[in-house]
Every structure is written in C-alpha cells, then in structure tokens.
Amino acid sequence: MKTRIKTTKELDDMRISGQMLASVLNLLHQHVSEGMSTLEIANLARNELKKLGGQPTFLGYLGFPDVICISINNQVVHGIPSNQCIVHSGDIVSLDFGVTYNQMITDGAISFILDQPLKKNHQLLVDRTKNSLLEGISQLKNNVRVGDISHAVEKYLDQFGYGIVKDLVGHGVGHHLHEEPNIPNYGYAHQGPILKTGMTIAIEPMVTLGTDRVAMLEDGWTIVTQDDSLAAHFEHTVLILDDSFEILTEVK
C-alpha cells in the first residue's frame, strides 16, 4: 500500500502513538543496565506501553514473537528478545519499536552504548548514525523526492567511510507498518517518488563500522553484519509539512 495523505484525526492519533513510542524508548534507555536480558527489556516495554494505552505493532507482525526488536553490537536489526541474551557494559544496544493507537502506527528506533564505550569510534558510530537521520529529515517539505532524503543521509555518512546497509530501508508508515515508497539510505538527489504535505514516513539509517553486507541468523529474523562489525540504527516517524516537517516520535 502506498502511503497517503493523513486526515487531521489520523495525524492526531499518530501524534499520540508517537509520544507513547518515544516515552517507552526513553524509559528503556534510562533503565537498561548491566546483566539484564533482552527479554527483561522487552517485558519492560510491554508493560509500559500497556499502561500508556497503546498496542505493540510488532507483536505477531509476520510472525515476530515479541513487542520490540532488540539488537546488540553486530546485530543490525530485528533481534528477538531472549533470556539468553545478556547486555554488558560497552555494548551497543539498538531498540526498534512500533506503536499502534486507534489503528494508526508509528515506528522508531534508538541506539546507545551501555555505560561507557569500549572505544571512541564506537560512540562516534552511534552519534553519526543519529546525525545522518537528522540530515535526511532536514530535507523534508512538500514535493520532496525520496532521492533527496537518501542522498542527504549517504553524503553525510560517506565522509566517515562507514558501511551503509543497502538491503534494509525506511518506508512509508501510518495505516500500515510498511507502506510504499521505500526510503533507502543511499541514492541520487532529485530522483524517486515525490512526497506530499500530510504524508508520514519512517527514515531509518542502519550503519556499520565495516561492510554494508548483512546476513540473517537461523532464527529467521535477526540481521547481522557479514564481517561481525558493530552497527547502529536510528529511526523517526516524520510528518511532511508545506515547508518543513514534524517529528512524531521524539519526546516533546
């Protein structure tokens, strides 16, 4: 389904959804600690979202077994929460979460290093991945082309020599979790589909310290870097306005 211009009511519901999402990710960031399992983190997200009155979009989506994706270090995205996966100081922890409210969906992700980074370049990877997301968002306005977003992300990251994952992309979002068009993190300016005021998209750079190539683990979900290099992932759901944008999934 192609993303379409949202009504005022739909946007109001997406704003509520986005604030729930941001609130849960902020809570997790504050509470994740050494020795926690990723399943414990997921249960914290589940319980907090229930208190807020939202529904977990990911649970059961194409068979995904939990409410949130939690990916550690060389895991790029779609990590399944587990009692056996324990987080340690220095780990890069990526949290990818979706929230449904009144049938309207937002999607967002953050990465952070637990306690202190093991190396300076680990923190730079996280910071620069977040900055690349903001570079892409900065392009948004009525009649922007997808390629303008993609090129802005790629241009920023290329100066550091990072791997930009090409097999996974951003997307339209709102009535469904994944709507057309795809939003790659690489491409040519002034190319691709045109986006209009009132449309909502999820931009999500996935960046590595090594190769851009990825592989799927035997669980059928978890995506890892082929060369075992570290990865970071950030994502916002954003509303396109006439001359700018509104980020729906950041803490207001």
Helices and strands as residue ranges (DSSP letters): H 8-31, H 38-52, E 55-56, G 61-63, E 68-72, E 75-77, E 92-101, E 104-113, H 120-137, E 144-145, H 146-158, E 163-164, E 170-172, E 179-183, E 194-195, E 200-203, E 206-208, E 214-216, E 223-225, E 231-233, E 236-240, E 245-247
